[in-house]
Amino acid sequence: MKILRATAPYVSRPPLQAARVLAAHGLVAAIPDPEIPWVTIEDLGILRSVELSGGTLKVILTPTYGNCPATAKIVAAVRQVLVDNGYSEARVELALVPAWSTDWISPSGRRKLRAHGIAPPAEGCRTGRGRATRPSAPVGCPHCGSLHTTVLSADGPTPCRMTYRCLECREPFDHMKPL
Ligand SMILES: [Zn+2]
């Protein structure tokens, strides 16, 4: 009898909350990265979790490169989408440990990067927290697939990228630095 009484409020609430958490996850996961807008923050592995914590919705994000100016924009976008959809009490937290790695970019994220002319970072190249340096592995051209490529500039359009040129098809392209 005790158990039955204890379960009554339990059964009446969680289904709704679980659905709300799932819906919130879908909304947050679809937020585009401010610098590479054809990939989402979920594709990039920035979105760690959307969960209920003590009855409050909690969104946990891990920012990419430490100096990436996009972090504040992403946090603002997450807050906005939550408020706009009735989750005004939700909390957004940044988890800095473990540090984000380009290894967290999903296969679909890598496909989208390549489709938009950005060579994704090689996998399994986690170098630890710190400045991304010139990768030692050859970077494949996202246009023709050739590994015959050369660095044009270590300073790409954003701190996360550097510019390459393909020596086969002659097209310049951006490469996302491995981290
Ligand atoms: Zn090429």
Backbone and ligand atoms as CSV (ligand in chain L), in Angstrom:
chain,resi,resn,atom,element,x,y,z
A,1,MET,N,N,0.834,-1.213,0.000
A,1,MET,CA,C,0.000,0.000,0.000
A,1,MET,C,C,0.858,1.247,0.000
A,2,LYS,N,N,1.912,1.186,0.800
A,2,LYS,CA,C,2.826,2.331,0.858
A,2,LYS,C,C,3.398,2.611,-0.532
A,3,ILE,N,N,3.775,1.530,-1.178
A,3,ILE,CA,C,4.400,1.677,-2.504
A,3,ILE,C,C,3.411,2.300,-3.493
A,4,LEU,N,N,2.162,1.798,-3.441
A,4,LEU,CA,C,1.146,2.338,-4.347
A,4,LEU,C,C,0.956,3.827,-4.135
A,5,ARG,N,N,0.880,4.203,-2.869
A,5,ARG,CA,C,0.656,5.620,-2.569
A,5,ARG,C,C,1.840,6.471,-3.071
A,6,ALA,N,N,3.026,5.885,-2.895
A,6,ALA,CA,C,4.218,6.630,-3.290
A,6,ALA,C,C,4.315,6.779,-4.806
A,7,THR,N,N,3.801,5.770,-5.523
A,7,THR,CA,C,3.949,5.840,-6.981
A,7,THR,C,C,2.937,6.764,-7.632
A,8,ALA,N,N,1.802,7.000,-6.947
A,8,ALA,CA,C,0.742,7.774,-7.609
A,8,ALA,C,C,1.230,9.097,-8.202
A,9,PRO,N,N,1.850,9.969,-7.442
A,9,PRO,CA,C,2.285,11.236,-8.054
A,9,PRO,C,C,3.381,11.017,-9.077
A,10,TYR,N,N,4.160,9.951,-8.877
A,10,TYR,CA,C,5.264,9.640,-9.792
A,10,TYR,C,C,4.747,9.353,-11.199
A,11,VAL,N,N,3.695,8.534,-11.286
A,11,VAL,CA,C,3.185,8.171,-12.615
A,11,VAL,C,C,2.491,9.337,-13.283
A,12,SER,N,N,1.879,10.210,-12.501
A,12,SER,CA,C,1.095,11.265,-13.124
A,12,SER,C,C,1.980,12.349,-13.749
A,13,ARG,N,N,3.222,12.527,-13.265
A,13,ARG,CA,C,4.036,13.622,-13.791
A,13,ARG,C,C,5.099,13.261,-14.841
A,14,PRO,N,N,5.945,12.265,-14.588
A,14,PRO,CA,C,7.082,12.075,-15.505
A,14,PRO,C,C,6.777,11.953,-16.990
A,15,PRO,N,N,5.686,11.301,-17.434
A,15,PRO,CA,C,5.513,11.189,-18.882
A,15,PRO,C,C,5.523,12.561,-19.563
A,16,LEU,N,N,4.844,13.514,-18.978
A,16,LEU,CA,C,4.788,14.854,-19.533
A,16,LEU,C,C,6.182,15.470,-19.531
A,17,GLN,N,N,6.890,15.313,-18.404
A,17,GLN,CA,C,8.206,15.925,-18.313
A,17,GLN,C,C,9.174,15.298,-19.297
A,18,ALA,N,N,9.102,13.970,-19.422
A,18,ALA,CA,C,10.005,13.299,-20.356
A,18,ALA,C,C,9.773,13.824,-21.766
A,19,ALA,N,N,8.509,14.008,-22.121
A,19,ALA,CA,C,8.196,14.524,-23.447
A,19,ALA,C,C,8.711,15.954,-23.606
A,20,ARG,N,N,8.582,16.723,-22.538
A,20,ARG,CA,C,9.063,18.119,-22.592
A,20,ARG,C,C,10.584,18.161,-22.737
A,21,VAL,N,N,11.266,17.252,-22.042
A,21,VAL,CA,C,12.726,17.216,-22.134
A,21,VAL,C,C,13.136,16.825,-23.554
A,22,LEU,N,N,12.430,15.838,-24.099
A,22,LEU,CA,C,12.709,15.377,-25.458
A,22,LEU,C,C,12.485,16.507,-26.467
A,23,ALA,N,N,11.374,17.233,-26.274
A,23,ALA,CA,C,11.056,18.350,-27.174
A,23,ALA,C,C,12.119,19.428,-27.061
A,24,ALA,N,N,12.544,19.715,-25.832
A,24,ALA,CA,C,13.571,20.734,-25.631
A,24,ALA,C,C,14.874,20.298,-26.286
A,25,HIS,N,N,15.175,19.001,-26.174
A,25,HIS,CA,C,16.402,18.489,-26.792
A,25,HIS,C,C,16.367,18.717,-28.300
A,26,GLY,N,N,15.208,18.428,-28.894
A,26,GLY,CA,C,15.070,18.613,-30.344
A,26,GLY,C,C,15.272,20.066,-30.755
A,27,LEU,N,N,14.719,20.978,-29.960
A,27,LEU,CA,C,14.836,22.406,-30.278
A,27,LEU,C,C,16.284,22.873,-30.175
A,28,VAL,N,N,16.943,22.475,-29.086
A,28,VAL,CA,C,18.319,22.932,-28.842
A,28,VAL,C,C,19.276,22.288,-29.851
A,29,ALA,N,N,19.039,21.004,-30.137
A,29,ALA,CA,C,19.939,20.276,-31.040
A,29,ALA,C,C,19.940,20.873,-32.444
A,30,ALA,N,N,18.853,21.546,-32.823
A,30,ALA,CA,C,18.734,22.080,-34.178
A,30,ALA,C,C,19.377,23.459,-34.328
A,31,ILE,N,N,19.884,24.018,-33.245
A,31,ILE,CA,C,20.483,25.359,-33.315
A,31,ILE,C,C,21.763,25.304,-34.151
A,32,PRO,N,N,21.861,26.181,-35.161
A,32,PRO,CA,C,23.057,26.161,-35.997
A,32,PRO,C,C,24.253,26.785,-35.281
A,33,ASP,N,N,25.440,26.335,-35.646
A,33,ASP,CA,C,26.644,26.964,-35.125
A,33,ASP,C,C,26.734,28.357,-35.757
A,34,PRO,N,N,27.039,29.392,-34.968
A,34,PRO,CA,C,27.062,30.744,-35.525
A,34,PRO,C,C,28.120,30.953,-36.610
A,35,GLU,N,N,29.202,30.201,-36.550
A,35,GLU,CA,C,30.273,30.416,-37.531
A,35,GLU,C,C,30.186,29.467,-38.722
A,36,ILE,N,N,29.607,28.307,-38.496
A,36,ILE,CA,C,29.457,27.322,-39.578
A,36,ILE,C,C,27.990,26.919,-39.571
A,37,PRO,N,N,27.116,27.806,-40.107
A,37,PRO,CA,C,25.671,27.661,-39.865
A,37,PRO,C,C,25.011,26.448,-40.506
A,38,TRP,N,N,25.726,25.691,-41.347
A,38,TRP,CA,C,25.089,24.504,-41.913
A,38,TRP,C,C,25.345,23.269,-41.062
A,39,VAL,N,N,26.027,23.425,-39.948
A,39,VAL,CA,C,26.089,22.332,-38.974
A,39,VAL,C,C,25.455,22.814,-37.672
A,40,THR,N,N,24.843,21.892,-36.964
A,40,THR,CA,C,24.178,22.259,-35.715
A,40,THR,C,C,25.156,22.091,-34.548
A,41,ILE,N,N,24.761,22.628,-33.397
A,41,ILE,CA,C,25.621,22.470,-32.226
A,41,ILE,C,C,25.650,21.008,-31.780
A,42,GLU,N,N,24.629,20.245,-32.198
A,42,GLU,CA,C,24.676,18.801,-31.900
A,42,GLU,C,C,25.673,18.095,-32.828
A,43,ASP,N,N,25.674,18.479,-34.112
A,43,ASP,CA,C,26.641,17.903,-35.065
A,43,ASP,C,C,28.065,18.105,-34.565
A,44,LEU,N,N,28.317,19.279,-33.991
A,44,LEU,CA,C,29.686,19.608,-33.571
A,44,LEU,C,C,30.048,18.996,-32.217
A,45,GLY,N,N,29.058,18.425,-31.532
A,45,GLY,CA,C,29.341,17.842,-30.220
A,45,GLY,C,C,29.408,18.887,-29.119
A,46,ILE,N,N,28.912,20.084,-29.409
A,46,ILE,CA,C,28.898,21.151,-28.392
A,46,ILE,C,C,27.777,20.881,-27.385
A,47,LEU,N,N,26.666,20.356,-27.894
A,47,LEU,CA,C,25.542,20.019,-27.014
A,47,LEU,C,C,25.840,18.699,-26.319
A,48,ARG,N,N,26.019,18.734,-25.015
A,48,ARG,CA,C,26.349,17.526,-24.264
A,48,ARG,C,C,25.089,16.817,-23.785
A,49,SER,N,N,24.164,17.577,-23.177
A,49,SER,CA,C,22.946,16.922,-22.721
A,49,SER,C,C,21.843,17.936,-22.441
A,50,VAL,N,N,20.628,17.422,-22.502
A,50,VAL,CA,C,19.448,18.170,-22.086
A,50,VAL,C,C,18.771,17.252,-21.087
A,51,GLU,N,N,18.689,17.667,-19.836
A,51,GLU,CA,C,18.185,16.740,-18.822
A,51,GLU,C,C,17.401,17.473,-17.754
A,52,LEU,N,N,16.665,16.688,-16.985
A,52,LEU,CA,C,15.951,17.244,-15.847
A,52,LEU,C,C,16.843,17.130,-14.633
A,53,SER,N,N,16.997,18.240,-13.934
A,53,SER,CA,C,17.822,18.211,-12.736
A,53,SER,C,C,17.030,18.886,-11.628
A,54,GLY,N,N,16.554,18.062,-10.684
A,54,GLY,CA,C,15.746,18.595,-9.593
A,54,GLY,C,C,14.498,19.324,-10.084
A,55,GLY,N,N,13.885,18.795,-11.134
A,55,GLY,CA,C,12.666,19.389,-11.661
A,55,GLY,C,C,12.907,20.552,-12.619
A,56,THR,N,N,14.176,20.911,-12.798
A,56,THR,CA,C,14.497,22.012,-13.708
A,56,THR,C,C,15.196,21.460,-14.938
A,57,LEU,N,N,14.853,22.031,-16.075
A,57,LEU,CA,C,15.513,21.615,-17.306
A,57,LEU,C,C,16.921,22.199,-17.335
A,58,LYS,N,N,17.885,21.331,-17.612
A,58,LYS,CA,C,19.274,21.791,-17.632
A,58,LYS,C,C,19.900,21.410,-18.966
A,59,VAL,N,N,20.499,22.404,-19.622
A,59,VAL,CA,C,21.186,22.167,-20.890
A,59,VAL,C,C,22.678,22.316,-20.635
A,60,ILE,N,N,23.434,21.304,-20.993
A,60,ILE,CA,C,24.886,21.357,-20.772
A,60,ILE,C,C,25.597,21.452,-22.121
A,61,LEU,N,N,26.438,22.475,-22.217
A,61,LEU,CA,C,27.189,22.721,-23.448
A,61,LEU,C,C,28.681,22.675,-23.138
A,62,THR,N,N,29.456,22.193,-24.086
A,62,THR,CA,C,30.911,22.291,-23.968
A,62,THR,C,C,31.391,23.150,-25.123
A,63,PRO,N,N,31.922,24.349,-24.821
A,63,PRO,CA,C,32.379,25.212,-25.902
A,63,PRO,C,C,33.534,24.575,-26.660
A,64,THR,N,N,33.691,24.975,-27.910
A,64,THR,CA,C,34.747,24.392,-28.744
A,64,THR,C,C,36.083,24.993,-28.331
A,65,TYR,N,N,36.791,25.531,-29.236
A,65,TYR,CA,C,38.099,26.111,-28.936
A,65,TYR,C,C,37.935,27.171,-27.848
A,66,GLY,N,N,38.852,27.172,-26.897
A,66,GLY,CA,C,38.745,28.056,-25.738
A,66,GLY,C,C,38.492,29.501,-26.083
A,67,ASN,N,N,39.112,29.963,-27.175
A,67,ASN,CA,C,38.967,31.381,-27.497
A,67,ASN,C,C,37.887,31.610,-28.545
A,68,CYS,N,N,37.090,30.589,-28.785
A,68,CYS,CA,C,36.104,30.721,-29.848
A,68,CYS,C,C,35.052,31.750,-29.452
A,69,PRO,N,N,34.962,32.847,-30.211
A,69,PRO,CA,C,34.012,33.906,-29.843
A,69,PRO,C,C,32.560,33.481,-30.030
A,70,ALA,N,N,32.360,32.308,-30.602
A,70,ALA,CA,C,30.991,31.866,-30.869
A,70,ALA,C,C,30.272,31.397,-29.607
A,71,THR,N,N,31.033,31.094,-28.546
A,71,THR,CA,C,30.409,30.498,-27.356
A,71,THR,C,C,29.278,31.352,-26.790
A,72,ALA,N,N,29.526,32.658,-26.641
A,72,ALA,CA,C,28.497,33.542,-26.072
A,72,ALA,C,C,27.257,33.562,-26.963
A,73,LYS,N,N,27.490,33.525,-28.271
A,73,LYS,CA,C,26.354,33.540,-29.209
A,73,LYS,C,C,25.542,32.253,-29.085
A,74,ILE,N,N,26.245,31.141,-28.903
A,74,ILE,CA,C,25.546,29.858,-28.791
A,74,ILE,C,C,24.715,29.827,-27.511
A,75,VAL,N,N,25.307,30.276,-26.404
A,75,VAL,CA,C,24.572,30.290,-25.136
A,75,VAL,C,C,23.335,31.176,-25.276
A,76,ALA,N,N,23.493,32.340,-25.900
A,76,ALA,CA,C,22.355,33.251,-26.079
A,76,ALA,C,C,21.275,32.609,-26.947
A,77,ALA,N,N,21.701,31.896,-27.997
A,77,ALA,CA,C,20.727,31.261,-28.893
A,77,ALA,C,C,19.967,30.152,-28.166
A,78,VAL,N,N,20.669,29.412,-27.318
A,78,VAL,CA,C,20.020,28.332,-26.564
A,78,VAL,C,C,18.991,28.925,-25.602
A,79,ARG,N,N,19.406,29.955,-24.865
A,79,ARG,CA,C,18.470,30.607,-23.936
A,79,ARG,C,C,17.235,31.114,-24.684
A,80,GLN,N,N,17.473,31.734,-25.843
A,80,GLN,CA,C,16.373,32.320,-26.615
A,80,GLN,C,C,15.372,31.256,-27.043
A,81,VAL,N,N,15.881,30.144,-27.591
A,81,VAL,CA,C,14.968,29.114,-28.094
A,81,VAL,C,C,14.200,28.484,-26.923
A,82,LEU,N,N,14.840,28.392,-25.757
A,82,LEU,CA,C,14.157,27.814,-24.592
A,82,LEU,C,C,13.064,28.758,-24.095
A,83,VAL,N,N,13.383,30.038,-23.989
A,83,VAL,CA,C,12.392,31.018,-23.526
A,83,VAL,C,C,11.228,31.093,-24.510
A,84,ASP,N,N,11.548,31.119,-25.812
A,84,ASP,CA,C,10.516,31.220,-26.842
A,84,ASP,C,C,9.554,30.026,-26.807
A,85,ASN,N,N,10.012,28.901,-26.260
A,85,ASN,CA,C,9.176,27.701,-26.273
A,85,ASN,C,C,8.675,27.319,-24.883
A,86,GLY,N,N,8.693,28.275,-23.995
A,86,GLY,CA,C,8.083,28.064,-22.688
A,86,GLY,C,C,8.954,27.387,-21.656
A,87,TYR,N,N,10.260,27.358,-21.908
A,87,TYR,CA,C,11.172,26.761,-20.918
A,87,TYR,C,C,11.959,27.880,-20.225
A,88,SER,N,N,11.248,28.888,-19.760
A,88,SER,CA,C,11.955,30.067,-19.256
A,88,SER,C,C,12.751,29.779,-17.984
A,89,GLU,N,N,12.399,28.700,-17.292
A,89,GLU,CA,C,13.100,28.400,-16.037
A,89,GLU,C,C,14.346,27.527,-16.280
A,90,ALA,N,N,14.613,27.179,-17.529
A,90,ALA,CA,C,15.727,26.269,-17.834
A,90,ALA,C,C,17.076,26.917,-17.530
A,91,ARG,N,N,18.028,26.071,-17.184
A,91,ARG,CA,C,19.384,26.567,-16.919
A,91,ARG,C,C,20.318,26.103,-18.038
A,92,VAL,N,N,21.238,26.956,-18.399
A,92,VAL,CA,C,22.248,26.589,-19.391
A,92,VAL,C,C,23.592,26.591,-18.678
A,93,GLU,N,N,24.281,25.465,-18.730
A,93,GLU,CA,C,25.572,25.371,-18.047
A,93,GLU,C,C,26.662,24.985,-19.030
A,94,LEU,N,N,27.857,25.472,-18.767
A,94,LEU,CA,C,29.009,25.116,-19.593
A,94,LEU,C,C,29.842,24.080,-18.845
A,95,ALA,N,N,30.125,22.985,-19.498
A,95,ALA,CA,C,30.994,21.952,-18.918
A,95,ALA,C,C,32.342,22.048,-19.634
A,96,LEU,N,N,33.380,22.350,-18.900
A,96,LEU,CA,C,34.695,22.569,-19.527
A,96,LEU,C,C,35.609,21.346,-19.416
A,97,VAL,N,N,35.206,20.398,-18.574
A,97,VAL,CA,C,35.993,19.175,-18.402
A,97,VAL,C,C,35.080,17.977,-18.638
A,98,PRO,N,N,35.401,17.048,-19.532
A,98,PRO,CA,C,36.577,17.097,-20.393
A,98,PRO,C,C,36.437,18.168,-21.468
A,99,ALA,N,N,37.580,18.652,-21.933
A,99,ALA,CA,C,37.573,19.688,-22.957
A,99,ALA,C,C,37.024,19.134,-24.266
A,100,TRP,N,N,36.359,20.001,-24.990
A,100,TRP,CA,C,35.832,19.626,-26.294
A,100,TRP,C,C,36.966,19.198,-27.219
A,101,SER,N,N,36.660,18.235,-28.055
A,101,SER,CA,C,37.640,17.790,-29.034
A,101,SER,C,C,36.946,17.693,-30.388
A,102,THR,N,N,37.700,17.918,-31.449
A,102,THR,CA,C,37.114,17.757,-32.781
A,102,THR,C,C,36.689,16.304,-33.010
A,103,ASP,N,N,37.175,15.391,-32.167
A,103,ASP,CA,C,36.724,13.994,-32.254
A,103,ASP,C,C,35.228,13.865,-31.946
A,104,TRP,N,N,34.650,14.874,-31.306
A,104,TRP,CA,C,33.236,14.820,-30.944
A,104,TRP,C,C,32.318,15.220,-32.102
A,105,ILE,N,N,32.889,15.684,-33.193
A,105,ILE,CA,C,32.060,16.040,-34.345
A,105,ILE,C,C,31.474,14.750,-34.923
A,106,SER,N,N,30.159,14.736,-35.089
A,106,SER,CA,C,29.487,13.501,-35.504
A,106,SER,C,C,29.775,13.204,-36.974
A,107,PRO,N,N,29.557,11.940,-37.387
A,107,PRO,CA,C,29.728,11.598,-38.807
A,107,PRO,C,C,28.868,12.484,-39.700
A,108,SER,N,N,27.653,12.804,-39.264
A,108,SER,CA,C,26.808,13.656,-40.106
A,108,SER,C,C,27.383,15.068,-40.156
A,109,GLY,N,N,27.959,15.514,-39.050
A,109,GLY,CA,C,28.606,16.828,-39.036
A,109,GLY,C,C,29.785,16.867,-39.991
A,110,ARG,N,N,30.572,15.793,-40.022
A,110,ARG,CA,C,31.722,15.732,-40.925
A,110,ARG,C,C,31.278,15.749,-42.384
A,111,ARG,N,N,30.190,15.006,-42.673
A,111,ARG,CA,C,29.661,14.999,-44.035
A,111,ARG,C,C,29.227,16.401,-44.458
A,112,LYS,N,N,28.532,17.102,-43.543
A,112,LYS,CA,C,28.036,18.437,-43.878
A,112,LYS,C,C,29.198,19.411,-44.090
A,113,LEU,N,N,30.234,19.293,-43.285
A,113,LEU,CA,C,31.397,20.178,-43.453
A,113,LEU,C,C,32.003,19.969,-44.838
A,114,ARG,N,N,32.228,18.686,-45.182
A,114,ARG,CA,C,32.854,18.370,-46.462
A,114,ARG,C,C,31.981,18.853,-47.622
A,115,ALA,N,N,30.671,18.655,-47.486
A,115,ALA,CA,C,29.742,19.070,-48.541
A,115,ALA,C,C,29.779,20.577,-48.748
A,116,HIS,N,N,30.218,21.308,-47.741
A,116,HIS,CA,C,30.283,22.764,-47.871
A,116,HIS,C,C,31.716,23.248,-48.039
A,117,GLY,N,N,32.592,22.335,-48.462
A,117,GLY,CA,C,33.948,22.762,-48.826
A,117,GLY,C,C,34.889,22.965,-47.665
A,118,ILE,N,N,34.546,22.448,-46.481
A,118,ILE,CA,C,35.469,22.538,-45.349
A,118,ILE,C,C,35.988,21.142,-45.040
A,119,ALA,N,N,37.311,20.986,-45.057
A,119,ALA,CA,C,37.884,19.684,-44.727
A,119,ALA,C,C,37.759,19.466,-43.232
A,120,PRO,N,N,37.054,18.412,-42.805
A,120,PRO,CA,C,36.910,18.177,-41.367
A,120,PRO,C,C,38.229,17.719,-40.762
A,121,PRO,N,N,38.400,17.947,-39.473
A,121,PRO,CA,C,39.634,17.492,-38.830
A,121,PRO,C,C,39.705,15.977,-38.830
A,122,ALA,N,N,40.933,15.449,-38.882
A,122,ALA,CA,C,41.105,14.007,-38.798
A,122,ALA,C,C,40.579,13.537,-37.454
A,123,GLU,N,N,40.119,12.280,-37.411
A,123,GLU,CA,C,39.604,11.743,-36.154
A,123,GLU,C,C,40.732,11.128,-35.338
A,124,GLY,N,N,40.494,11.032,-34.039
A,124,GLY,CA,C,41.470,10.384,-33.177
A,124,GLY,C,C,42.740,11.197,-33.017
A,125,CYS,N,N,42.635,12.523,-33.153
A,125,CYS,CA,C,43.838,13.343,-33.083
A,125,CYS,C,C,43.765,14.277,-31.890
A,126,ARG,N,N,43.053,13.878,-30.878
A,126,ARG,CA,C,42.926,14.731,-29.692
A,126,ARG,C,C,44.318,15.089,-29.166
A,127,THR,N,N,44.562,16.365,-29.121
A,127,THR,CA,C,45.893,16.820,-28.713
A,127,THR,C,C,45.876,17.399,-27.312
A,128,GLY,N,N,44.699,17.403,-26.695
A,128,GLY,CA,C,44.609,18.004,-25.372
A,128,GLY,C,C,44.291,19.474,-25.498
A,129,ARG,N,N,44.012,20.092,-24.371
A,129,ARG,CA,C,43.659,21.505,-24.373
A,129,ARG,C,C,44.866,22.328,-24.794
A,130,GLY,N,N,44.682,23.243,-25.655
A,130,GLY,CA,C,45.795,24.088,-26.045
A,130,GLY,C,C,45.599,24.566,-27.455
A,131,ARG,N,N,46.575,25.238,-27.980
A,131,ARG,CA,C,46.435,25.776,-29.319
A,131,ARG,C,C,46.534,24.672,-30.343
A,132,ALA,N,N,45.617,24.695,-31.258
A,132,ALA,CA,C,45.686,23.720,-32.331
A,132,ALA,C,C,46.857,24.092,-33.232
A,133,THR,N,N,47.667,23.138,-33.542
A,133,THR,CA,C,48.819,23.417,-34.388
A,133,THR,C,C,48.596,22.827,-35.765
A,134,ARG,N,N,49.548,23.007,-36.618
A,134,ARG,CA,C,49.417,22.466,-37.962
A,134,ARG,C,C,49.328,20.948,-37.884
A,135,PRO,N,N,48.312,20.367,-38.474
A,135,PRO,CA,C,48.173,18.907,-38.384
A,135,PRO,C,C,49.274,18.215,-39.168
A,136,SER,N,N,49.733,17.079,-38.670
A,136,SER,CA,C,50.816,16.378,-39.340
A,136,SER,C,C,50.287,15.506,-40.482
A,137,ALA,N,N,49.063,14.994,-40.337
A,137,ALA,CA,C,48.492,14.156,-41.384
A,137,ALA,C,C,48.080,15.041,-42.566
A,138,PRO,N,N,48.185,14.491,-43.797
A,138,PRO,CA,C,47.747,15.291,-44.946
A,138,PRO,C,C,46.241,15.557,-44.871
A,139,VAL,N,N,45.857,16.736,-45.314
A,139,VAL,CA,C,44.455,17.127,-45.274
A,139,VAL,C,C,43.878,16.946,-46.662
A,140,GLY,N,N,42.807,16.146,-46.745
A,140,GLY,CA,C,42.197,15.861,-48.041
A,140,GLY,C,C,41.368,17.024,-48.554
A,141,CYS,N,N,41.451,17.260,-49.857
A,141,CYS,CA,C,40.658,18.329,-50.476
A,141,CYS,C,C,39.183,17.932,-50.433
A,142,PRO,N,N,38.310,18.805,-49.906
A,142,PRO,CA,C,36.885,18.452,-49.839
A,142,PRO,C,C,36.212,18.492,-51.212
A,143,HIS,N,N,36.894,19.071,-52.221
A,143,HIS,CA,C,36.302,19.172,-53.558
A,143,HIS,C,C,36.608,17.928,-54.399
A,144,CYS,N,N,37.891,17.513,-54.427
A,144,CYS,CA,C,38.254,16.391,-55.308
A,144,CYS,C,C,38.822,15.198,-54.548
A,145,GLY,N,N,39.056,15.353,-53.234
A,145,GLY,CA,C,39.532,14.229,-52.436
A,145,GLY,C,C,41.048,14.055,-52.456
A,146,SER,N,N,41.756,14.847,-53.247
A,146,SER,CA,C,43.214,14.704,-53.329
A,146,SER,C,C,43.876,15.034,-51.997
A,147,LEU,N,N,44.939,14.289,-51.682
A,147,LEU,CA,C,45.708,14.586,-50.467
A,147,LEU,C,C,46.874,15.518,-50.796
A,148,HIS,N,N,46.957,15.914,-52.045
A,148,HIS,CA,C,48.028,16.791,-52.516
A,148,HIS,C,C,47.609,18.243,-52.251
A,149,THR,N,N,47.740,18.659,-50.990
A,149,THR,CA,C,47.239,19.974,-50.588
A,149,THR,C,C,48.316,20.714,-49.805
A,150,THR,N,N,48.186,22.000,-49.744
A,150,THR,CA,C,49.193,22.788,-49.041
A,150,THR,C,C,48.523,23.915,-48.246
A,151,VAL,N,N,49.175,24.312,-47.155
A,151,VAL,CA,C,48.630,25.381,-46.313
A,151,VAL,C,C,48.833,26.726,-47.006
A,152,LEU,N,N,47.754,27.475,-47.164
A,152,LEU,CA,C,47.855,28.837,-47.701
A,152,LEU,C,C,48.086,29.822,-46.564
A,153,SER,N,N,47.322,29.639,-45.492
A,153,SER,CA,C,47.433,30.557,-44.366
A,153,SER,C,C,46.957,29.862,-43.106
A,154,ALA,N,N,47.711,30.026,-42.033
A,154,ALA,CA,C,47.314,29.429,-40.759
A,154,ALA,C,C,46.153,30.207,-40.147
A,155,ASP,N,N,45.896,31.394,-40.674
A,155,ASP,CA,C,44.789,32.198,-40.158
A,155,ASP,C,C,43.610,32.086,-41.106
A,156,GLY,N,N,42.643,31.285,-40.734
A,156,GLY,CA,C,41.445,31.136,-41.546
A,156,GLY,C,C,40.453,32.234,-41.204
A,157,PRO,N,N,39.235,32.106,-41.709
A,157,PRO,CA,C,38.203,33.110,-41.448
A,157,PRO,C,C,37.784,33.162,-39.977
A,158,THR,N,N,38.009,32.086,-39.239
A,158,THR,CA,C,37.713,32.058,-37.803
A,158,THR,C,C,38.911,31.411,-37.121
A,159,PRO,N,N,39.037,31.578,-35.795
A,159,PRO,CA,C,40.175,30.959,-35.093
A,159,PRO,C,C,40.190,29.439,-35.225
A,160,CYS,N,N,39.044,28.846,-35.565
A,160,CYS,CA,C,38.953,27.393,-35.644
A,160,CYS,C,C,39.451,26.838,-36.978
A,161,ARG,N,N,39.685,27.707,-37.939
A,161,ARG,CA,C,39.978,27.208,-39.284
A,161,ARG,C,C,41.283,27.758,-39.843
A,162,MET,N,N,41.880,27.019,-40.758
A,162,MET,CA,C,43.005,27.527,-41.522
A,162,MET,C,C,42.734,27.263,-42.997
A,163,THR,N,N,43.420,28.020,-43.854
A,163,THR,CA,C,43.116,27.956,-45.275
A,163,THR,C,C,44.159,27.128,-46.021
A,164,TYR,N,N,43.680,26.242,-46.862
A,164,TYR,CA,C,44.513,25.376,-47.682
A,164,TYR,C,C,44.247,25.634,-49.161
A,165,ARG,N,N,45.149,25.107,-49.992
A,165,ARG,CA,C,44.847,25.055,-51.422
A,165,ARG,C,C,45.132,23.636,-51.902
A,166,CYS,N,N,44.246,23.166,-52.765
A,166,CYS,CA,C,44.448,21.850,-53.373
A,166,CYS,C,C,45.372,22.016,-54.569
A,167,LEU,N,N,46.407,21.186,-54.644
A,167,LEU,CA,C,47.365,21.302,-55.742
A,167,LEU,C,C,46.892,20.526,-56.976
A,168,GLU,N,N,45.809,19.748,-56.830
A,168,GLU,CA,C,45.247,19.037,-57.980
A,168,GLU,C,C,44.209,19.894,-58.674
A,169,CYS,N,N,43.152,20.249,-57.942
A,169,CYS,CA,C,42.063,21.009,-58.578
A,169,CYS,C,C,42.244,22.521,-58.395
A,170,ARG,N,N,43.276,22.939,-57.669
A,170,ARG,CA,C,43.638,24.338,-57.488
A,170,ARG,C,C,42.647,25.127,-56.637
A,171,GLU,N,N,41.645,24.462,-56.085
A,171,GLU,CA,C,40.646,25.176,-55.287
A,171,GLU,C,C,41.181,25.425,-53.878
A,172,PRO,N,N,40.978,26.627,-53.367
A,172,PRO,CA,C,41.291,26.848,-51.953
A,172,PRO,C,C,40.160,26.293,-51.090
A,173,PHE,N,N,40.471,25.888,-49.880
A,173,PHE,CA,C,39.421,25.411,-48.976
A,173,PHE,C,C,39.848,25.645,-47.538
A,174,ASP,N,N,38.882,25.624,-46.646
A,174,ASP,CA,C,39.171,25.764,-45.232
A,174,ASP,C,C,39.303,24.381,-44.602
A,175,HIS,N,N,40.148,24.305,-43.628
A,175,HIS,CA,C,40.300,23.060,-42.860
A,175,HIS,C,C,40.037,23.393,-41.410
A,176,MET,N,N,39.173,22.612,-40.778
A,176,MET,CA,C,38.923,22.832,-39.366
A,176,MET,C,C,40.060,22.209,-38.574
A,177,LYS,N,N,40.706,23.022,-37.752
A,177,LYS,CA,C,41.885,22.546,-37.020
A,177,LYS,C,C,41.518,21.443,-36.053
A,178,PRO,N,N,42.326,20.378,-36.031
A,178,PRO,CA,C,42.057,19.312,-35.048
A,178,PRO,C,C,42.398,19.775,-33.635
A,179,LEU,N,N,41.641,19.328,-32.691
A,179,LEU,CA,C,41.905,19.690,-31.295
A,179,LEU,C,C,41.492,18.538,-30.398
L,1,ZN,ZN,ZN,41.009,19.354,-54.962
